[in-house]
Amino acid sequence: MVESICVPGFRQVRDTLKDRLGEPAPGRIQVLTGPRQVGKTTLLLQLAEDLGPRSLYIACDGPETGLPGFWDRLWQHAEEIWSEHGLAVVLLDEVQHLADWATKLKAEWDRIRRRRLGVHVVATGSSALQLGSGTRQSLAGRFERLTLMHWSASAIAEVFDVPVDDAAAMLVSHGTFPGAVGLLGDPPRWAAYIRDSIVEPAIGRDILAMAQVRRPGLLRQIFAIAACSPAQIISLQKLQGQLQDRGALQTISHYLQLLQEAYLVAPLQKHSTRPLRRRSAPPKLVPLSNAYCAAIDPLGIPGPDTDPSRFGRWVENACLACAWNAGQQVTYWREEPLEVDGIIEGSWGRFAIEVKTGPFAATDLIGLLEFTRRQPEFRPLVLCDPEQVSAAERLGIDAISWTDFLLRGPSRLT
């Protein structure tokens, strides 16, 4: 079994929730967010099975939630469970589908606290934006947030018994949605699953439900451009020029932020010690799963031999998304003609990384060396093909294979 990188994955989140539900009730509301189809419902159902009669699972997008008196009956049932078993755990799946959910949950939690009822509450939702606004406005001080992110390559290798190198290659070519693994042998069906079960609900149900989105066609176009431009620095003006439904630069910037909140695309900022320069620089667009690229890009999935340039971009995107999904702060650096693919800060340490596929020379690393000369607190690191690791090390620079990075992060160096 490969040593996993520190991604907030399924088992870690499940174990954390179990620990918190083992604390005296009532505790703070546990709010679990994350991308669609990464296992939030499965996690709640496992908790319900483990807790047995002490649990009350509610699918908040079910038709029964619209019946008169549903909300009052739910909490009456929870009190009955507590009275009989000494503990009740209410599991609210996709809670954002309930009208005015945050205000109602605040009132119920306050009542539970006043009466000192032994009731825990766990609420999940796919959109950080919808859940975030509700928790910030109504549940301040009453909740703790957990995030279940895109699966790591090591998690796919362990759960699906896939060779570790194959799991890393899968992350680059198809992403790591667990529900899509069984469809890899049927490419049209796999792509339809990504588009219809993940992308469209995230945009059409999660984001577009918000009042801030007045031009849904523009939002979809921005996502499509990002999915077809992985790990590319694109100015808002250039992005505006590619849109059929052109919008103001402020609108485009706002929509990129919404795509990030929905776990679809991260618009990486330029690394700079000057905030104004950082905000004015063009973003580097990083789809947070390569599955989005594979399902949307009409050019298809690139191969290292058939399309080495695009393949290199996909590998770079996978590495940057891997760090982002693991909770690291990820930026890029560029001062023409010099550039560094990614600047990573967080629990992994401080690294300046350059991603290289295929052979490379010392001149290809000038930007990396210049950045770390200026900011020596960052450690230079080359992510390359396994057979090229020794070439970087001969230049006196730390290097690991990009497959190793996708499986373990930079843990071998720390």
Buried (B, 14 or more C-beta within 10 A) or exposed (E): EBEBBBBBBBEBBBEBBEEBBEEEBBBBBBBBBBBBBBBBBBBBBBBBEEBEEBBBBBBBEEEEBEEEEBBEEBBEBBBEBBEEBEBBBBBBBBBBBBEEBBEBBBEBBEEBBEEEBBBBBBBBBBBBBBBBBBBEEBBEEBBBBBBBBBBBBBBBBBBBEBEBBBBBBBBBBBBBBBBBBEBEEEBEEBBEBBBEBBBEBBBEBBBBEBEEBEBBEBBBBBBBBBBBBBBBBBEBEEBBEBBEEBBEEEBBBBBBBBBBBBBBBBBBBBBBEEEEEEEEBBBBBBBBBBBBBBBBBEEEBBEBEEBEEBBBBBBBBBBBBBBBBBBBBBBBBBEEEEBBBBBBBBEBBBBBBBBBBEEBEEEEBEBBBBBBEEBEEBBBBBBBBEEBBEBBEEBEBBBBBBBBBBBBBBBEBE
